[in-house]
Amino acid sequence: MDIPALQEQLRLFAQERNWEEYHSPKNLVMALSVEVAELMEHFQWLTEEQSRRPGQAGADVTGIEEEVADVMIYLLQLSDRLGIDLEGAVERKMRRNAVKHPAVKP
């Protein structure tokens, strides 16, 4: 995934619609939260087992995909707006998590 290219695409999309003024970090975080809640709705009444195979449980898999995409879009826009190197931040966080939560040896 080419994160900078996606961010540029999203920047242009917003510019073409004159949406930049609405894409403050505060608004993007709020929108991200709403999209996560919409994603949660698809899993709300599924059991733990059904949540592992939502399509077989009758959940709207296309709707789930769209909400996951919305979450990713807002996360990309937020990190772009704040100048966060998203890939680097994830790599650093994974390294810290590996130290904090070492692998369990069998």
C-alpha positions as a Python dict, from the first residue, in 0.01 Angstrom:
ca = {
    (1, 'M'): (0, 0, 0),
    (2, 'D'): (142, 335, -101),
    (3, 'I'): (29, 552, 191),
    (4, 'P'): (164, 885, 58),
    (5, 'A'): (-8, 826, -278),
    (6, 'L'): (-339, 750, -104),
    (7, 'Q'): (-303, 1061, 109),
    (8, 'E'): (-238, 1270, -200),
    (9, 'Q'): (-546, 1120, -367),
    (10, 'L'): (-755, 1204, -62),
    (11, 'R'): (-610, 1557, -48),
    (12, 'L'): (-706, 1616, -412),
    (13, 'F'): (-1052, 1467, -359),
    (14, 'A'): (-1114, 1710, -70),
    (15, 'Q'): (-968, 2006, -262),
    (16, 'E'): (-1191, 1939, -563),
    (17, 'R'): (-1492, 1962, -333),
    (18, 'N'): (-1367, 2255, -121),
    (19, 'W'): (-1373, 2038, 192),
    (20, 'E'): (-1029, 2134, 331),
    (21, 'E'): (-1176, 2378, 583),
    (22, 'Y'): (-1378, 2095, 737),
    (23, 'H'): (-1082, 1858, 765),
    (24, 'S'): (-933, 1991, 1086),
    (25, 'P'): (-775, 1728, 1310),
    (26, 'K'): (-1067, 1765, 1554),
    (27, 'N'): (-1326, 1705, 1283),
    (28, 'L'): (-1131, 1414, 1134),
    (29, 'V'): (-1102, 1244, 1474),
    (30, 'M'): (-1474, 1288, 1530),
    (31, 'A'): (-1554, 1148, 1185),
    (32, 'L'): (-1317, 857, 1250),
    (33, 'S'): (-1501, 781, 1572),
    (34, 'V'): (-1836, 782, 1393),
    (35, 'E'): (-1707, 545, 1125),
    (36, 'V'): (-1570, 306, 1389),
    (37, 'A'): (-1913, 308, 1554),
    (38, 'E'): (-2075, 231, 1219),
    (39, 'L'): (-1834, -60, 1177),
    (40, 'M'): (-1923, -183, 1526),
    (41, 'E'): (-2291, -192, 1432),
    (42, 'H'): (-2223, -475, 1187),
    (43, 'F'): (-2091, -690, 1472),
    (44, 'Q'): (-2320, -574, 1751),
    (45, 'W'): (-2545, -878, 1774),
    (46, 'L'): (-2305, -1145, 1648),
    (47, 'T'): (-2157, -1401, 1882),
    (48, 'E'): (-1779, -1422, 1918),
    (49, 'E'): (-1777, -1716, 1676),
    (50, 'Q'): (-2007, -1547, 1424),
    (51, 'S'): (-1784, -1240, 1428),
    (52, 'R'): (-1501, -1456, 1289),
    (53, 'R'): (-1715, -1539, 982),
    (54, 'P'): (-1961, -1252, 948),
    (55, 'G'): (-2070, -1344, 595),
    (56, 'Q'): (-2179, -1690, 708),
    (57, 'A'): (-2371, -1528, 995),
    (58, 'G'): (-2571, -1315, 750),
    (59, 'A'): (-2382, -991, 815),
    (60, 'D'): (-2344, -738, 534),
    (61, 'V'): (-1985, -807, 428),
    (62, 'T'): (-1992, -529, 169),
    (63, 'G'): (-2107, -288, 439),
    (64, 'I'): (-1824, -405, 664),
    (65, 'E'): (-1572, -348, 385),
    (66, 'E'): (-1707, 1, 325),
    (67, 'E'): (-1687, 94, 693),
    (68, 'V'): (-1332, -43, 718),
    (69, 'A'): (-1244, 171, 416),
    (70, 'D'): (-1406, 477, 576),
    (71, 'V'): (-1202, 421, 894),
    (72, 'M'): (-884, 391, 690),
    (73, 'I'): (-966, 700, 485),
    (74, 'Y'): (-1015, 918, 793),
    (75, 'L'): (-704, 774, 959),
    (76, 'L'): (-500, 852, 647),
    (77, 'Q'): (-640, 1205, 632),
    (78, 'L'): (-577, 1264, 1003),
    (79, 'S'): (-217, 1144, 987),
    (80, 'D'): (-161, 1352, 672),
    (81, 'R'): (-307, 1664, 834),
    (82, 'L'): (-88, 1616, 1144),
    (83, 'G'): (227, 1531, 947),
    (84, 'I'): (249, 1183, 1100),
    (85, 'D'): (449, 924, 910),
    (86, 'L'): (185, 654, 956),
    (87, 'E'): (404, 367, 838),
    (88, 'G'): (689, 476, 1065),
    (89, 'A'): (454, 526, 1359),
    (90, 'V'): (312, 175, 1318),
    (91, 'E'): (660, 23, 1294),
    (92, 'R'): (775, 207, 1609),
    (93, 'K'): (463, 108, 1798),
    (94, 'M'): (503, -258, 1699),
    (95, 'R'): (862, -255, 1828),
    (96, 'R'): (749, -102, 2160),
    (97, 'N'): (468, -357, 2186),
    (98, 'A'): (713, -642, 2126),
    (99, 'V'): (923, -523, 2421),
    (100, 'K'): (620, -460, 2641),
    (101, 'H'): (453, -791, 2548),
    (102, 'P'): (725, -1046, 2468),
    (103, 'A'): (633, -1359, 2274),
    (104, 'V'): (544, -1659, 2486),
    (105, 'K'): (782, -1947, 2425),
    (106, 'P'): (615, -2292, 2415),
}
